[in-house]
Amino acid sequence: MAAPNIVNVATINGKTAVQLVGTSATAIVSNAANSNKVLKINSLYAGNIDSTANFDLTVDIFRASTAYRFAPTITIPSKAALDVISKPIYLEEGDSLRLTASSANKIEAICSYEEIS
C-alpha cells in the first residue's frame, strides 16, 4: 500500500498525543505499515517537570529499524519547556516519532498532528 497523495485527500483528523517520557525510546506517534495514511506532525513540546534538576531529551524518527536522531540529547532546564518541532514534518507508513529521556518520569511531551487519508 502507499500513503495518500496529500493534494487529494478524503479525510484529515486532528489529533494530540501525550507521553510521560521514559529512558527507553518509545513512540509518541506511530504510523502503521500499510495504513494508507500519512501523519503530519505539526508540533512537539516537551517540559521538564522536576523542580531542581535538568534532564536530557532525545527525539528520533524510527524508520526501517534505524533511528534518525534529529534532536539528540537536548538539555531541558528544570521547570522549563522546549519547542522541539515547530514546522511540520511527515511520518510515512512504518515510521514512528520516538522520545527518550535521561531520567524516567521527569519530562512530559505533547504532540499535535494530523492523520491524513
C-alpha positions as CSV (number, residue, x, y, z in Angstrom):
1,M,0.0,0.0,0.0
2,A,1.0,3.6,-0.4
3,A,0.4,6.8,1.6
4,P,-2.2,9.1,0.1
5,N,-1.4,11.9,-2.3
6,I,-1.8,14.8,0.2
7,V,-3.2,17.1,-2.5
8,N,-6.3,15.0,-2.9
9,V,-7.3,13.5,0.4
10,A,-10.6,12.2,1.8
11,T,-10.1,12.7,5.5
12,I,-7.9,14.9,7.8
13,N,-8.3,14.2,11.5
14,G,-6.6,16.4,14.1
15,K,-5.1,14.5,17.0
16,T,-3.0,15.2,20.1
17,A,-0.7,12.6,21.8
18,V,0.8,12.9,25.3
19,Q,3.6,11.0,26.9
20,L,5.5,10.8,30.2
21,V,8.9,10.1,28.7
22,G,11.0,7.2,29.9
23,T,14.6,6.1,29.5
24,S,13.9,3.7,26.6
25,A,13.0,5.1,23.1
26,T,9.2,5.0,23.0
27,A,6.9,6.2,20.2
28,I,4.6,9.1,21.0
29,V,3.1,8.8,17.5
30,S,3.3,5.9,15.0
31,N,2.1,5.4,11.5
32,A,1.5,1.7,11.0
33,A,2.9,-0.1,7.9
34,N,0.2,-0.4,5.2
35,S,-2.0,2.2,7.0
36,N,-2.7,4.1,3.7
37,K,-2.2,7.3,5.8
38,V,0.4,9.9,6.2
39,L,0.8,11.7,9.6
40,K,1.6,15.4,9.6
41,I,3.4,16.3,12.8
42,N,2.6,20.0,13.5
43,S,4.3,20.4,16.9
44,L,6.1,18.7,19.7
45,Y,6.6,20.3,23.0
46,A,8.5,18.8,26.0
47,G,8.5,20.1,29.5
48,N,10.8,19.2,32.4
49,I,8.5,18.8,35.5
50,D,11.3,18.5,38.0
51,S,11.7,21.5,40.3
52,T,15.5,21.4,40.6
53,A,17.4,19.2,38.1
54,N,18.0,19.5,34.3
55,F,17.2,16.4,32.2
56,D,18.1,15.5,28.6
57,L,15.7,14.6,25.8
58,T,16.4,12.8,22.5
59,V,13.9,12.7,19.6
60,D,14.2,10.5,16.6
61,I,12.2,9.2,13.6
62,F,12.4,5.4,13.6
63,R,12.3,4.0,10.0
64,A,13.2,0.5,8.8
65,S,14.9,-0.4,12.1
66,T,17.0,2.7,12.1
67,A,16.7,5.7,14.5
68,Y,17.4,9.0,12.8
69,R,18.1,11.4,15.7
70,F,17.2,15.0,14.7
71,A,17.2,16.2,18.3
72,P,20.0,14.3,20.1
73,T,20.5,14.9,23.8
74,I,18.9,18.3,24.3
75,T,19.0,19.6,27.9
76,I,15.8,20.9,29.3
77,P,16.3,23.0,32.4
78,S,14.1,22.4,35.5
79,K,10.6,23.7,35.2
80,A,11.2,24.7,31.5
81,A,9.6,23.8,28.2
82,L,11.2,23.1,24.8
83,D,9.6,23.6,21.4
84,V,11.1,20.6,19.6
85,I,9.1,20.7,16.4
86,S,7.6,24.0,15.3
87,K,7.5,23.3,11.5
88,P,5.6,20.3,10.1
89,I,7.3,17.0,9.3
90,Y,5.6,13.9,7.9
91,L,5.6,10.3,9.1
92,E,5.3,7.9,6.3
93,E,3.9,4.4,6.6
94,G,6.0,2.4,9.1
95,D,7.6,5.5,10.7
96,S,7.4,6.4,14.4
97,L,8.3,9.6,16.3
98,R,10.1,8.4,19.4
99,L,11.3,10.1,22.6
100,T,14.0,9.1,25.2
101,A,14.8,10.9,28.4
102,S,18.0,10.8,30.6
103,S,15.8,10.0,33.6
104,A,12.3,8.4,33.7
105,N,9.2,10.4,34.5
106,K,10.8,13.8,34.5
107,I,9.8,15.0,31.0
108,E,6.2,15.3,29.7
109,A,5.6,15.7,26.0
110,I,2.6,16.8,23.9
111,C,2.5,16.2,20.1
112,S,-0.1,17.7,17.8
113,Y,-0.6,16.0,14.5
114,E,-3.0,15.3,11.6
115,E,-3.9,11.9,10.3
116,I,-4.4,12.2,6.6
117,S,-6.0,9.5,4.4
